[in-house]
């Protein structure tokens, strides 16, 4: 039973991570007035362009949460000496990704609101959970390298709060983090599936 749970959870991880990536790409294809170098992905999600944007604004955090929760379950079910640290961090990331549904962002460059600050805090915790898990859990050299890219991208995002020049490319840094974390989730999910 634990083996089949790990297989199912790893499949869910891969499918939901790829769905997240597809939704993120779709969000950028829809009409908008934002700059992907400067504006965050969340800026695009709250853009007032109709029902499709609203669907993506809910579906992206949901698929992101499912992918990290799926990986936590796959690791716990598949690895004899499972990294409790990685499992807990992925669960924390999932919870805070879900909270993003209820707390939309403030648009980059506009005044901060309480809800926007909560969104930022939830995003920081979710990203940190994934970054720490990716930076500390690996099974192969490939996922270790990808995990280090995820962790490095997260550090650059954090530095953006303190270094003004990085504010101009915050959107780009966030996209590098999100893409690398999707790649890490897919690679580790596939490795766990093949291991099972």
C-alpha positions as a Python dict, from the first residue, in 0.01 Angstrom:
ca = {
    (1, 'X'): (0, 0, 0),
    (2, 'X'): (270, 260, 83),
    (3, 'X'): (428, 192, -259),
    (4, 'X'): (103, 257, -447),
    (5, 'X'): (37, 569, -239),
    (6, 'X'): (382, 697, -336),
    (7, 'X'): (317, 622, -705),
    (8, 'X'): (-19, 800, -704),
    (9, 'X'): (119, 1098, -510),
    (10, 'X'): (418, 1132, -744),
    (11, 'X'): (184, 1125, -1048),
    (12, 'X'): (-33, 1392, -885),
    (13, 'X'): (280, 1600, -821),
    (14, 'X'): (391, 1588, -1183),
    (15, 'X'): (46, 1650, -1332),
    (16, 'X'): (-40, 1938, -1099),
    (17, 'X'): (304, 2102, -1140),
    (18, 'X'): (266, 2089, -1518),
    (19, 'X'): (-91, 2222, -1487),
    (20, 'X'): (46, 2511, -1278),
    (21, 'X'): (301, 2585, -1552),
    (22, 'X'): (31, 2570, -1821),
    (23, 'X'): (-191, 2807, -1624),
    (24, 'X'): (99, 3047, -1576),
    (25, 'X'): (169, 3047, -1949),
    (26, 'X'): (-202, 3098, -2027),
    (27, 'X'): (-212, 3390, -1786),
    (28, 'X'): (62, 3563, -1984),
    (29, 'X'): (-111, 3503, -2318),
    (30, 'X'): (-432, 3671, -2204),
    (31, 'X'): (-458, 4045, -2267),
    (32, 'X'): (-284, 4251, -1998),
    (33, 'X'): (-91, 4572, -1950),
    (34, 'X'): (189, 4434, -1735),
    (35, 'X'): (559, 4383, -1786),
    (36, 'X'): (688, 4030, -1707),
    (37, 'X'): (1025, 4171, -1601),
    (38, 'X'): (877, 4405, -1339),
    (39, 'X'): (529, 4276, -1249),
    (40, 'X'): (465, 3961, -1047),
    (41, 'X'): (264, 3666, -1172),
    (42, 'X'): (3, 3756, -909),
    (43, 'X'): (-34, 4098, -1074),
    (44, 'X'): (-146, 3919, -1390),
    (45, 'X'): (-385, 3698, -1193),
    (46, 'X'): (-573, 3991, -1039),
    (47, 'X'): (-594, 4180, -1368),
    (48, 'X'): (-958, 4274, -1425),
    (49, 'X'): (-1013, 4085, -1752),
    (50, 'X'): (-1302, 3854, -1679),
    (51, 'X'): (-1388, 3503, -1574),
    (52, 'X'): (-1079, 3335, -1721),
    (53, 'X'): (-847, 3550, -1511),
    (54, 'X'): (-1058, 3475, -1204),
    (55, 'X'): (-1042, 3102, -1278),
    (56, 'X'): (-663, 3112, -1319),
    (57, 'X'): (-625, 3324, -1002),
    (58, 'X'): (-781, 3032, -810),
    (59, 'X'): (-648, 2742, -1015),
    (60, 'X'): (-280, 2843, -999),
    (61, 'X'): (-247, 2847, -619),
    (62, 'X'): (-462, 2533, -602),
    (63, 'X'): (-247, 2337, -850),
    (64, 'X'): (67, 2471, -683),
    (65, 'X'): (-56, 2355, -343),
    (66, 'X'): (-154, 2014, -478),
    (67, 'X'): (188, 1967, -641),
    (68, 'X'): (384, 2043, -324),
    (69, 'X'): (145, 1841, -104),
    (70, 'X'): (163, 1553, -352),
    (71, 'X'): (541, 1557, -335),
    (72, 'X'): (533, 1563, 45),
    (73, 'X'): (313, 1251, 43),
    (74, 'X'): (525, 1083, -226),
    (75, 'X'): (844, 1143, -27),
    (76, 'X'): (688, 1021, 297),
    (77, 'X'): (547, 709, 128),
    (78, 'X'): (845, 624, -93),
    (79, 'X'): (1162, 697, 101),
    (80, 'X'): (1251, 463, 389),
    (81, 'X'): (1433, 739, 574),
    (82, 'X'): (1207, 1017, 452),
    (83, 'X'): (1326, 1366, 519),
    (84, 'X'): (1068, 1486, 770),
    (85, 'X'): (1214, 1832, 722),
    (86, 'X'): (1134, 1832, 348),
    (87, 'X'): (789, 1679, 405),
    (88, 'X'): (692, 1941, 665),
    (89, 'X'): (824, 2229, 453),
    (90, 'X'): (628, 2109, 150),
    (91, 'X'): (310, 2081, 359),
    (92, 'X'): (365, 2434, 494),
    (93, 'X'): (420, 2558, 137),
    (94, 'X'): (94, 2391, 30),
    (95, 'X'): (-109, 2552, 309),
    (96, 'X'): (26, 2899, 235),
    (97, 'X'): (-22, 2854, -140),
    (98, 'X'): (-388, 2776, -73),
    (99, 'X'): (-419, 3092, 137),
    (100, 'X'): (-312, 3297, -168),
    (101, 'X'): (-657, 3224, -314),
    (102, 'X'): (-821, 3428, -38),
    (103, 'X'): (-570, 3715, -27),
    (104, 'X'): (-514, 3877, -368),
    (105, 'X'): (-201, 4078, -424),
    (106, 'X'): (-153, 4451, -447),
    (107, 'X'): (-46, 4549, -797),
    (108, 'X'): (326, 4628, -813),
    (109, 'X'): (381, 5001, -768),
    (110, 'X'): (41, 5070, -609),
    (111, 'X'): (-18, 5146, -238),
    (112, 'X'): (-2, 4846, -5),
    (113, 'X'): (-319, 4716, 161),
    (114, 'X'): (-366, 4477, 453),
    (115, 'X'): (-486, 4201, 220),
    (116, 'X'): (-189, 4264, -10),
    (117, 'X'): (52, 4240, 284),
    (118, 'X'): (-106, 3909, 388),
    (119, 'X'): (-66, 3789, 27),
    (120, 'X'): (302, 3883, 35),
    (121, 'X'): (357, 3705, 369),
    (122, 'X'): (181, 3391, 240),
    (123, 'X'): (387, 3398, -82),
    (124, 'X'): (713, 3442, 112),
    (125, 'X'): (632, 3147, 342),
    (126, 'X'): (519, 2927, 49),
    (127, 'X'): (826, 3011, -159),
    (128, 'X'): (1058, 2963, 139),
    (129, 'X'): (907, 2622, 213),
    (130, 'X'): (963, 2505, -143),
    (131, 'X'): (1310, 2661, -159),
    (132, 'X'): (1428, 2500, 165),
    (133, 'X'): (1282, 2163, 65),
    (134, 'X'): (1440, 2183, -282),
    (135, 'X'): (1774, 2294, -142),
    (136, 'X'): (1788, 2017, 117),
    (137, 'X'): (1618, 1713, -37),
    (138, 'X'): (1769, 1530, -331),
    (139, 'X'): (1793, 1179, -465),
    (140, 'X'): (2016, 1236, -769),
    (141, 'X'): (2273, 1488, -887),
    (142, 'X'): (2018, 1630, -1134),
    (143, 'X'): (1755, 1716, -876),
    (144, 'X'): (2025, 1842, -640),
    (145, 'X'): (2142, 2092, -903),
    (146, 'X'): (1784, 2198, -982),
    (147, 'X'): (1715, 2228, -608),
    (148, 'X'): (2012, 2459, -569),
    (149, 'X'): (1879, 2675, -854),
    (150, 'X'): (1542, 2695, -674),
    (151, 'X'): (1712, 2793, -347),
    (152, 'X'): (1935, 3051, -521),
    (153, 'X'): (1637, 3206, -700),
    (154, 'X'): (1457, 3233, -366),
    (155, 'X'): (1757, 3411, -214),
    (156, 'X'): (1755, 3660, -503),
    (157, 'X'): (1384, 3721, -444),
    (158, 'X'): (1452, 3787, -78),
    (159, 'X'): (1739, 4024, -161),
    (160, 'X'): (1498, 4224, -376),
    (161, 'X'): (1345, 4361, -55),
    (162, 'X'): (1682, 4513, 38),
    (163, 'X'): (1849, 4597, -294),
    (164, 'X'): (1676, 4859, -505),
    (165, 'X'): (1827, 4752, -841),
    (166, 'X'): (1661, 4410, -807),
    (167, 'X'): (1316, 4571, -766),
    (168, 'X'): (1324, 4654, -1137),
    (169, 'X'): (1349, 4284, -1226),
    (170, 'X'): (1137, 4134, -950),
    (171, 'X'): (892, 3980, -1197),
    (172, 'X'): (1175, 3810, -1383),
    (173, 'X'): (1327, 3675, -1060),
    (174, 'X'): (989, 3542, -951),
    (175, 'X'): (940, 3366, -1286),
    (176, 'X'): (1285, 3208, -1261),
    (177, 'X'): (1194, 3083, -914),
    (178, 'X'): (854, 2952, -1023),
    (179, 'X'): (990, 2780, -1334),
    (180, 'X'): (1280, 2620, -1147),
    (181, 'X'): (1047, 2502, -869),
    (182, 'X'): (812, 2346, -1126),
    (183, 'X'): (1109, 2169, -1288),
    (184, 'X'): (1224, 2046, -944),
    (185, 'X'): (876, 1918, -854),
    (186, 'X'): (842, 1738, -1189),
    (187, 'X'): (1191, 1585, -1175),
    (188, 'X'): (1160, 1464, -815),
    (189, 'X'): (804, 1343, -880),
    (190, 'X'): (926, 1143, -1181),
    (191, 'X'): (1222, 1004, -986),
    (192, 'X'): (993, 890, -706),
    (193, 'X'): (754, 734, -956),
    (194, 'X'): (1037, 543, -1125),
    (195, 'X'): (1176, 439, -786),
    (196, 'X'): (835, 303, -681),
}
